[in-house]
Amino acid sequence: MAPAPALVLIGAGKMGAALLGGWLAAGIAPGDIAVVEPQPSEALEKLAAEKGFALDGAPEPAQTLVLAIKPQMLDKAAPGLAPWLDSESLLISIVAGKTIANLSRRLPARSIVRAMPNTPAAIGRGITGAFANSHVTPAQRDRAQSLLSGVGAVEWVGSEQAIDAVTAVSGSGPAYVFLLVEALAQGGEALGLPPDLAMRLARATVEGSGELLRRAPDSSAETLRKNVTSPGGTTKAALDVLMAQDGLAALMARATAAAAKRAGELAG
Ligand SMILES: NC(=O)c1ccc[n+]([C@@H]2O[C@H](COP(=O)([O-])OP(=O)(O)OC[C@H]3O[C@@H](n4cnc5c(N)ncnc54)[C@H](OP(=O)(O)O)[C@@H]3O)[C@@H](O)[C@H]2O)c1
């Protein structure tokens, strides 16, 4: 009989597929991976045949199981998941809003990591906030760190509740940045620029500034901002508006508080 799989991925949708791609690129042996996906795409079937990871197969308790299904699928999926786990397994859940208490009521794993990635994971540039319960051993935590790193950086938080704040900042954050592009383009339009030109300017500005930030890991965002703000200049004139008492920081504090509150309401 084949040995139990080391790593099982449940759900190869957007986020699951990104993780799988990261693991294969990082050199995890495909023979150690099993993927469970009720309706595998042609691309997934082709990848499984090419790389040699298992698609479905009979469940056996795995060393690590990564749960990447939609929250609303959990009720239906949970009974079928239990045979993939035992009390020694590490469960890593990226299922939004599903608490460790909820998962441990349904599933036999004791060591549980709850993680919140974000959409740039699709290009390996995500950031994931993760919390490990008290049963997670140092070796299991290292394993979770290395698996979640397949799609970008990983930051550990000290309480499960902090996952709601992570959700409010980085989980939902890409949408705020996209909105910034839209708002900046609208500002350009209001000044008389053709809409398509205003959008190209706004988009390239956010892309380029993000890359600049990435390439200057030792400079704070504040330093980079100050570097482009001459006293009495145009940037300063705009920042005086954005940095007013009721400006962007106050607005962002309200926005992130609303997201964290909603994350808490949805959690269960
Ligand atoms: N995408 C993001 O940016 C993001 C960010 C943070 C957190 N998350 C979390 O990550 C999780 C996955 O999100 P996603 O965007 O990747 O969703 P998705 O694209 O819908 O992927 C979920 C996958 O799981 C499959 N599935 C459903 N029931 C299953 C079962 N019983 N066994 C195995 N596979 C099953 C689905 O198959 P069918 O399509 O056939 O139902 C689908 O392929 C969610 O909980 C989400 O909250 C996502």
The ligand as an ORCA input file, in Angstrom:
! r2SCAN-3c Opt
* xyz 0 1
  N      -8.955     34.458     -3.529
  C      -8.459     35.230     -2.564
  O      -7.871     36.281     -2.795
  C      -8.552     34.834     -1.116
  C      -7.934     35.642     -0.164
  C      -8.001     35.246      1.177
  C      -8.678     34.094      1.535
  N      -9.275     33.349      0.563
  C     -10.006     32.163      0.990
  O      -9.528     31.055      0.298
  C     -10.582     30.126      0.130
  C     -10.628     29.726     -1.339
  O     -10.921     30.884     -2.121
  P     -10.806     30.875     -3.688
  O     -10.910     32.278     -4.141
  O      -9.623     30.055     -4.093
  O     -12.161     30.090     -4.034
  P     -12.515     29.204     -5.300
  O     -11.770     29.691     -6.496
  O     -13.994     29.065     -5.357
  O     -11.888     27.793     -4.918
  C     -12.471     26.857     -4.046
  C     -12.286     25.485     -4.693
  O     -12.661     24.468     -3.762
  C     -13.383     23.475     -4.459
  N     -14.222     22.669     -3.555
  C     -15.499     22.885     -3.161
  N     -15.908     21.887     -2.353
  C     -14.891     21.027     -2.220
  C     -14.705     19.782     -1.531
  N     -15.674     19.242     -0.807
  N     -13.524     19.172     -1.624
  C     -12.542     19.697     -2.359
  N     -12.650     20.859     -3.067
  C     -13.810     21.522     -2.983
  C     -14.197     24.285     -5.441
  O     -14.686     23.450     -6.464
  P     -16.070     23.868     -7.231
  O     -15.743     25.127     -7.965
  O     -16.337     22.703     -8.095
  O     -17.093     24.087     -6.158
  C     -13.159     25.293     -5.933
  O     -12.365     24.783     -6.973
  C     -11.874     30.818      0.587
  O     -12.250     30.350      1.861
  C     -11.476     32.254      0.643
  O     -12.189     32.916      1.661
  C      -9.217     33.674     -0.747
*
